[in-house]
């Protein structure tokens, strides 16, 4: 269960599903544990604008990833070097903290995580299956299994705070320098042709 970004194609909705993104501003602290990793890592996330904006802070404050689903832009911030870069996610944005319509869902029951009620859903993707506990307002509180990127593991909320989030939480710091991201693998260098 990585905190990276992968591209996903939306499929037409089929059947019943939970809310796909949080419908109000919320900050969630998660324990994230990919399969094979002995201890979970604590990751802080923020969701705003009905899930259109998301920020994921890496453990130990090394950096942040900001996802803007409306503009399909990803901003990667590296605090140790005070730099950031922005990528165009033209095919969409997915990660373990988000659901999308390419997944199929089956309601299982109800539960509670971090003191917040949620509905358990079986989630199936082309990559595998998982069980996710999602609040009525679209916050994933727990997910165990294979995410939409094919990574296996577990995420679980340990603290949930509903409160307005300032828009500057979704911007790189003003004193950070913007750098261009490296070209995708296989891109010719300079004037070379392949």
PASEBA-1860 file (N, C-alpha, C; in nm, 3 decimals):
! residues 194
1> XXXXXXXX> 0.085/-0.117/0.000/0.000/0.000/0.000/0.089/0.123/0.000 ~ 0.127/0.165/-0.115/0.216/0.279/-0.127/0.140/0.409/-0.120 ~ 0.211/0.515/-0.096/0.148/0.647/-0.096/0.179/0.718/-0.227 ~ 0.224/0.644/-0.324/0.256/0.703/-0.453/0.130/0.728/-0.533 ~ 0.149/0.768/-0.654/0.038/0.802/-0.742/0.041/0.706/-0.859 ~ -0.073/0.657/-0.895/-0.086/0.573/-1.013/-0.200/0.625/-1.096 ~ -0.199/0.590/-1.221/-0.304/0.636/-1.310/-0.417/0.534/-1.312 ~ -0.541/0.582/-1.313/-0.657/0.493/-1.317/-0.757/0.547/-1.417
9> XXXXXXXX> -0.825/0.459/-1.486/-0.929/0.498/-1.579/-1.062/0.476/-1.510 ~ -1.152/0.572/-1.519/-1.284/0.557/-1.459/-1.371/0.473/-1.550 ~ -1.446/0.382/-1.489/-1.540/0.299/-1.563/-1.681/0.345/-1.526 ~ -1.782/0.312/-1.604/-1.916/0.353/-1.568/-1.959/0.287/-1.438 ~ -2.043/0.356/-1.357/-2.084/0.300/-1.230/-2.167/0.174/-1.250 ~ -2.142/0.075/-1.163/-2.218/-0.050/-1.167/-2.258/-0.084/-1.025 ~ -2.388/-0.089/-0.996/-2.434/-0.130/-0.865/-2.408/-0.028/-0.756 ~ -2.433/-0.074/-0.634/-2.420/0.009/-0.514/-2.273/0.028/-0.479
17> XXXXXXXX> -2.239/0.145/-0.428/-2.102/0.171/-0.384/-2.102/0.276/-0.273 ~ -1.995/0.280/-0.193/-1.983/0.384/-0.090/-1.951/0.517/-0.155 ~ -1.962/0.628/-0.080/-1.913/0.756/-0.134/-1.766/0.738/-0.172 ~ -1.726/0.788/-0.288/-1.592/0.763/-0.339/-1.487/0.859/-0.284 ~ -1.530/0.973/-0.233/-1.438/1.070/-0.173/-1.505/1.133/-0.053 ~ -1.427/1.186/0.041/-1.487/1.255/0.156/-1.571/1.374/0.111 ~ -1.687/1.390/0.173/-1.779/1.497/0.135/-1.762/1.622/0.221 ~ -1.671/1.618/0.317/-1.641/1.737/0.397/-1.495/1.733/0.441
25> XXXXXXXX> -1.443/1.849/0.483/-1.302/1.858/0.521/-1.273/1.766/0.639 ~ -1.163/1.691/0.626/-1.127/1.597/0.732/-0.976/1.573/0.730 ~ -0.919/1.558/0.848/-0.779/1.518/0.864/-0.781/1.379/0.927 ~ -0.704/1.287/0.869/-0.700/1.150/0.920/-0.555/1.107/0.936 ~ -0.522/1.056/1.054/-0.392/0.992/1.077/-0.411/0.842/1.059 ~ -0.331/0.783/0.971/-0.340/0.640/0.941/-0.212/0.569/0.984 ~ -0.227/0.443/1.024/-0.116/0.351/1.029/-0.118/0.275/0.897 ~ -0.007/0.281/0.823/0.004/0.219/0.691/0.108/0.109/0.700
33> XXXXXXXX> 0.068/-0.013/0.659/0.158/-0.127/0.669/0.150/-0.214/0.544 ~ 0.243/-0.195/0.449/0.248/-0.284/0.334/0.284/-0.425/0.379 ~ 0.239/-0.525/0.305/0.276/-0.663/0.336/0.427/-0.678/0.341 ~ 0.476/-0.754/0.438/0.619/-0.779/0.450/0.694/-0.676/0.531 ~ 0.628/-0.566/0.570/0.691/-0.463/0.653/0.652/-0.490/0.798 ~ 0.751/-0.503/0.889/0.720/-0.547/1.025/0.637/-0.450/1.108 ~ 0.654/-0.320/1.087/0.583/-0.221/1.168/0.512/-0.120/1.078 ~ 0.391/-0.078/1.117/0.323/0.026/1.038/0.392/0.161/1.055
41> XXXXXXXX> 0.372/0.248/0.957/0.421/0.386/0.964/0.300/0.477/0.975 ~ 0.314/0.585/1.052/0.206/0.681/1.070/0.211/0.783/0.958 ~ 0.098/0.801/0.890/0.086/0.895/0.778/-0.033/0.986/0.806 ~ -0.014/1.115/0.791/-0.123/1.212/0.810/-0.175/1.255/0.674 ~ -0.308/1.257/0.659/-0.371/1.299/0.534/-0.475/1.407/0.562 ~ -0.496/1.491/0.462/-0.601/1.592/0.465/-0.684/1.578/0.339 ~ -0.816/1.592/0.351/-0.907/1.592/0.237/-0.991/1.718/0.244 ~ -1.007/1.788/0.131/-1.089/1.909/0.127/-1.160/1.917/-0.007
49> XXXXXXXX> -1.252/2.013/-0.019/-1.327/2.037/-0.143/-1.393/1.909/-0.194 ~ -1.469/1.843/-0.105/-1.538/1.719/-0.141/-1.444/1.616/-0.200 ~ -1.327/1.602/-0.140/-1.231/1.503/-0.185/-1.152/1.544/-0.308 ~ -1.175/1.663/-0.360/-1.104/1.710/-0.479/-0.959/1.743/-0.450 ~ -0.929/1.777/-0.325/-0.792/1.805/-0.283/-0.752/1.707/-0.174 ~ -0.631/1.657/-0.183/-0.580/1.565/-0.083/-0.433/1.593/-0.062 ~ -0.391/1.585/0.064/-0.249/1.599/0.098/-0.210/1.479/0.183 ~ -0.095/1.420/0.150/-0.042/1.306/0.223/0.097/1.345/0.274
57> XXXXXXXX> 0.115/1.346/0.406/0.246/1.376/0.463/0.322/1.246/0.484 ~ 0.446/1.241/0.438/0.527/1.121/0.457/0.569/1.110/0.603 ~ 0.601/0.988/0.647/0.649/0.972/0.784/0.774/1.058/0.809 ~ 0.792/1.104/0.929/0.906/1.185/0.973/0.919/1.318/0.899 ~ 0.813/1.366/0.833/0.813/1.498/0.772/0.909/1.516/0.656 ~ 0.945/1.407/0.588/1.039/1.417/0.476/0.980/1.492/0.357 ~ 0.849/1.482/0.339/0.787/1.550/0.227/0.636/1.530/0.227 ~ 0.573/1.587/0.127/0.429/1.577/0.112/0.396/1.551/-0.034
65> XXXXXXXX> 0.281/1.489/-0.055/0.225/1.473/-0.188/0.088/1.538/-0.186 ~ 0.063/1.629/-0.280/-0.066/1.697/-0.289/-0.133/1.654/-0.419 ~ -0.255/1.605/-0.407/-0.331/1.559/-0.523/-0.448/1.652/-0.546 ~ -0.457/1.706/-0.666/-0.571/1.789/-0.704/-0.647/1.711/-0.810 ~ -0.757/1.646/-0.771/-0.831/1.562/-0.863/-0.906/1.644/-0.968 ~ -0.935/1.772/-0.937/-1.008/1.856/-1.032/-0.920/1.894/-1.151 ~ -0.794/1.933/-1.123/-0.703/1.971/-1.230/-0.614/1.855/-1.274 ~ -0.625/1.742/-1.204/-0.542/1.623/-1.229/-0.394/1.657/-1.221
73> XXXXXXXX> -0.360/1.731/-1.117/-0.222/1.770/-1.095/-0.173/1.710/-0.964 ~ -0.049/1.662/-0.965/0.016/1.606/-0.848/0.137/1.692/-0.815 ~ 0.147/1.737/-0.691/0.262/1.815/-0.646/0.338/1.731/-0.545 ~ 0.467/1.711/-0.570/0.553/1.636/-0.480/0.650/1.734/-0.416 ~ 0.649/1.739/-0.283/0.731/1.833/-0.207/0.838/1.754/-0.131 ~ 0.964/1.799/-0.142/1.074/1.736/-0.068/1.128/1.840/0.029 ~ 1.097/1.820/0.157/1.133/1.920/0.258/1.283/1.931/0.282 ~ 1.355/1.819/0.274/1.499/1.823/0.304/1.574/1.912/0.206
81> XXXXXXXX> 1.526/1.922/0.082/1.593/2.004/-0.019/1.517/2.134/-0.050 ~ 1.401/2.151/0.013/1.316/2.269/-0.010/1.285/2.287/-0.159 ~ 1.241/2.178/-0.221/1.203/2.180/-0.362/1.068/2.112/-0.380 ~ 1.006/2.137/-0.495/0.883/2.066/-0.531/0.875/2.054/-0.682 ~ 0.797/1.957/-0.727/0.770/1.945/-0.870/0.624/1.911/-0.888 ~ 0.573/1.944/-1.006/0.432/1.920/-1.036/0.421/1.834/-1.160 ~ 0.332/1.735/-1.151/0.311/1.639/-1.258/0.167/1.645/-1.304 ~ 0.147/1.617/-1.431/0.013/1.610/-1.488/-0.031/1.464/-1.485
89> XXXXXXXX> -0.137/1.435/-1.410/-0.191/1.299/-1.403/-0.311/1.291/-1.496 ~ -0.285/1.297/-1.624/-0.393/1.312/-1.722/-0.491/1.196/-1.724 ~ -0.450/1.078/-1.674/-0.541/0.963/-1.676/-0.612/0.942/-1.543 ~ -0.597/1.034/-1.451/-0.664/1.023/-1.323/-0.564/0.995/-1.211 ~ -0.614/0.996/-1.090/-0.531/0.980/-0.972/-0.591/0.871/-0.885 ~ -0.507/0.778/-0.843/-0.554/0.677/-0.748/-0.445/0.653/-0.645 ~ -0.484/0.609/-0.527/-0.392/0.565/-0.422/-0.474/0.492/-0.316 ~ -0.412/0.435/-0.215/-0.488/0.353/-0.120/-0.593/0.429/-0.040
97> XXXXXXXX> -0.587/0.562/-0.038/-0.682/0.641/0.040/-0.803/0.683/-0.042 ~ -0.809/0.641/-0.169/-0.919/0.683/-0.257/-0.984/0.562/-0.323 ~ -1.116/0.570/-0.344/-1.191/0.470/-0.419/-1.229/0.530/-0.554 ~ -1.259/0.446/-0.652/-1.307/0.499/-0.780/-1.402/0.400/-0.845 ~ -1.463/0.442/-0.954/-1.567/0.363/-1.018/-1.513/0.248/-1.101 ~ -1.381/0.233/-1.112/-1.326/0.115/-1.178/-1.334/-0.007/-1.086 ~ -1.368/0.016/-0.960/-1.378/-0.090/-0.860/-1.523/-0.137/-0.850 ~ -1.542/-0.262/-0.808/-1.677/-0.309/-0.778/-1.688/-0.331/-0.628
105> XXXXXXXX> -1.809/-0.310/-0.575/-1.831/-0.308/-0.431/-1.946/-0.399/-0.391 ~ -1.934/-0.457/-0.273/-2.041/-0.536/-0.215/-2.047/-0.507/-0.066 ~ -2.162/-0.459/-0.020/-2.178/-0.421/0.121/-2.174/-0.545/0.210 ~ -2.100/-0.536/0.324/-2.087/-0.650/0.415/-2.156/-0.629/0.549 ~ -2.143/-0.513/0.609/-2.195/-0.490/0.743/-2.145/-0.357/0.794 ~ -2.145/-0.340/0.926/-2.100/-0.215/0.986/-1.992/-0.242/1.089 ~ -1.916/-0.138/1.118/-1.807/-0.148/1.215/-1.779/-0.009/1.270 ~ -1.672/0.003/1.346/-1.626/0.131/1.398/-1.473/0.128/1.402
113> XXXXXXXX> -1.411/0.236/1.355/-1.266/0.247/1.356/-1.231/0.385/1.410 ~ -1.140/0.392/1.504/-1.098/0.519/1.565/-1.218/0.595/1.621 ~ -1.318/0.520/1.671/-1.436/0.581/1.730/-1.536/0.636/1.632 ~ -1.521/0.605/1.503/-1.610/0.657/1.399/-1.678/0.539/1.330 ~ -1.811/0.548/1.314/-1.887/0.440/1.249/-1.856/0.434/1.100 ~ -1.855/0.311/1.046/-1.830/0.294/0.903/-1.899/0.167/0.854 ~ -1.913/0.157/0.722/-1.972/0.040/0.658/-1.861/-0.040/0.593 ~ -1.862/-0.171/0.616/-1.763/-0.262/0.556/-1.807/-0.295/0.413
121> XXXXXXXX> -1.712/-0.286/0.320/-1.737/-0.317/0.179/-1.631/-0.413/0.128 ~ -1.673/-0.517/0.056/-1.578/-0.595/-0.024/-1.549/-0.512/-0.147 ~ -1.422/-0.496/-0.180/-1.380/-0.415/-0.295/-1.302/-0.505/-0.390 ~ -1.339/-0.504/-0.516/-1.271/-0.586/-0.617/-1.220/-0.494/-0.728 ~ -1.091/-0.515/-0.763/-1.031/-0.444/-0.876/-0.968/-0.548/-0.968 ~ -0.914/-0.503/-1.079/-0.841/-0.593/-1.167/-0.716/-0.649/-1.098 ~ -0.671/-0.581/-0.994/-0.548/-0.620/-0.924/-0.572/-0.721/-0.811 ~ -0.697/-0.730/-0.761/-0.725/-0.819/-0.649/-0.842/-0.769/-0.566
129> XXXXXXXX> -0.849/-0.816/-0.442/-0.962/-0.781/-0.355/-0.914/-0.721/-0.223 ~ -1.004/-0.648/-0.160/-0.978/-0.588/-0.029/-1.110/-0.574/0.044 ~ -1.101/-0.544/0.173/-1.217/-0.507/0.251/-1.190/-0.366/0.303 ~ -1.284/-0.274/0.279/-1.268/-0.135/0.322/-1.384/-0.097/0.411 ~ -1.355/-0.023/0.517/-1.458/0.031/0.604/-1.466/0.181/0.576 ~ -1.580/0.226/0.524/-1.595/0.362/0.472/-1.710/0.431/0.547 ~ -1.686/0.556/0.590/-1.791/0.631/0.658/-1.900/0.672/0.560 ~ -2.015/0.712/0.614/-2.125/0.759/0.529/-2.088/0.886/0.452
137> XXXXXXXX> -1.983/0.957/0.499/-1.938/1.076/0.427/-1.808/1.052/0.351 ~ -1.777/0.924/0.319/-1.673/0.892/0.222/-1.530/0.881/0.270 ~ -1.506/0.867/0.400/-1.370/0.854/0.450/-1.338/0.706/0.469 ~ -1.231/0.658/0.404/-1.185/0.522/0.428/-1.117/0.519/0.565 ~ -1.172/0.439/0.656/-1.112/0.428/0.789/-1.021/0.307/0.802 ~ -1.050/0.204/0.723/-0.964/0.085/0.724/-0.976/0.018/0.587 ~ -0.862/-0.032/0.538/-0.862/-0.110/0.415/-0.756/-0.218/0.430 ~ -0.796/-0.343/0.405/-0.706/-0.457/0.419/-0.716/-0.539/0.291
145> XXXXXXXX> -0.602/-0.567/0.228/-0.602/-0.647/0.106/-0.520/-0.579/-0.002 ~ -0.565/-0.594/-0.126/-0.494/-0.540/-0.242/-0.562/-0.411/-0.286 ~ -0.483/-0.303/-0.300/-0.541/-0.176/-0.344/-0.548/-0.170/-0.496 ~ -0.599/-0.061/-0.551/-0.617/-0.046/-0.695/-0.488/-0.049/-0.774 ~ -0.373/-0.034/-0.706/-0.244/-0.038/-0.773/-0.180/-0.176/-0.765 ~ -0.249/-0.272/-0.701/-0.196/-0.408/-0.689/-0.106/-0.429/-0.568 ~ -0.095/-0.329/-0.480/-0.012/-0.342/-0.361/-0.095/-0.398/-0.247 ~ -0.038/-0.495/-0.173/-0.110/-0.561/-0.067/-0.064/-0.507/0.068
153> XXXXXXXX> -0.160/-0.488/0.159/-0.126/-0.439/0.291/-0.248/-0.393/0.366 ~ -0.226/-0.299/0.457/-0.332/-0.253/0.546/-0.314/-0.105/0.577 ~ -0.424/-0.030/0.576/-0.426/0.105/0.630/-0.537/0.110/0.733 ~ -0.513/0.182/0.843/-0.616/0.195/0.945/-0.607/0.331/1.012 ~ -0.720/0.402/1.017/-0.725/0.532/1.082/-0.704/0.515/1.232 ~ -0.625/0.604/1.290/-0.607/0.605/1.435/-0.661/0.733/1.497 ~ -0.681/0.835/1.413/-0.736/0.962/1.462/-0.804/1.034/1.345 ~ -0.927/1.081/1.368/-1.006/1.149/1.265/-1.054/1.282/1.320
161> XXXXXXXX> -1.029/1.391/1.247/-1.071/1.524/1.288/-1.146/1.592/1.175 ~ -1.273/1.622/1.196/-1.352/1.699/1.099/-1.342/1.845/1.135 ~ -1.287/1.927/1.047/-1.274/2.071/1.067/-1.234/2.134/0.935 ~ -1.267/2.264/0.915/-1.224/2.331/0.792/-1.071/2.327/0.779 ~ -1.024/2.312/0.655/-0.880/2.306/0.627/-0.844/2.425/0.538 ~ -0.741/2.500/0.579/-0.697/2.617/0.503/-0.644/2.576/0.366 ~ -0.673/2.656/0.264/-0.632/2.623/0.127/-0.480/2.617/0.111 ~ -0.404/2.690/0.195/-0.258/2.687/0.179/-0.198/2.552/0.219
169> XXXXXXXX> -0.276/2.463/0.283/-0.230/2.328/0.313/-0.207/2.248/0.184 ~ -0.265/2.297/0.073/-0.257/2.226/-0.055/-0.167/2.300/-0.154 ~ -0.074/2.379/-0.102/0.022/2.454/-0.183/0.162/2.427/-0.132 ~ 0.263/2.426/-0.221/0.400/2.414/-0.170/0.438/2.542/-0.095 ~ 0.528/2.532/0.002/0.572/2.653/0.073/0.629/2.755/-0.025 ~ 0.603/2.883/0.003/0.643/2.991/-0.088/0.794/2.998/-0.109 ~ 0.873/2.955/-0.009/1.019/2.966/-0.021/1.082/2.842/-0.082 ~ 1.002/2.747/-0.133/1.056/2.628/-0.198/1.074/2.654/-0.347
177> XXXXXXXX> 1.175/2.590/-0.406/1.207/2.608/-0.547/1.140/2.499/-0.630 ~ 1.078/2.540/-0.739/1.014/2.443/-0.829/1.118/2.385/-0.924 ~ 1.115/2.253/-0.941/1.202/2.188/-1.038/1.115/2.106/-1.133 ~ 1.163/2.087/-1.255/1.089/2.006/-1.351/1.109/1.859/-1.317 ~ 1.003/1.780/-1.326/1.018/1.637/-1.299/1.102/1.572/-1.408 ~ 1.166/1.459/-1.378/1.242/1.390/-1.482/1.147/1.338/-1.589 ~ 1.193/1.325/-1.715/1.106/1.273/-1.821/1.073/1.126/-1.794 ~ 0.960/1.078/-1.847/0.926/0.937/-1.830/1.033/0.847/-1.891
185> XXXXXXXX> 1.048/0.724/-1.837/1.147/0.632/-1.894/1.121/0.611/-2.043 ~ 1.229/0.603/-2.120/1.216/0.580/-2.264/1.203/0.707/-2.347 ~ 1.197/0.824/-2.280/1.188/0.949/-2.353/1.324/0.983/-2.413 ~ 1.330/1.014/-2.544/1.458/1.049/-2.605/1.517/1.175/-2.540 ~ 1.650/1.178/-2.528/1.717/1.294/-2.469/1.753/1.392/-2.579 ~ 1.736/1.520/-2.550/1.773/1.622/-2.648/1.705/1.600/-2.781 ~ 1.783/1.600/-2.888/1.728/1.582/-3.021/1.734/1.438/-3.070 ~ 1.774/1.345/-2.980/1.786/1.205/-3.023/1.652/1.149/-3.065
193> XX> 1.655/1.057/-3.158/1.532/0.988/-3.199/1.550/0.841/-3.173 ~ 1.443/0.776/-3.136/1.448/0.632/-3.111/1.371/0.560/-3.215
END
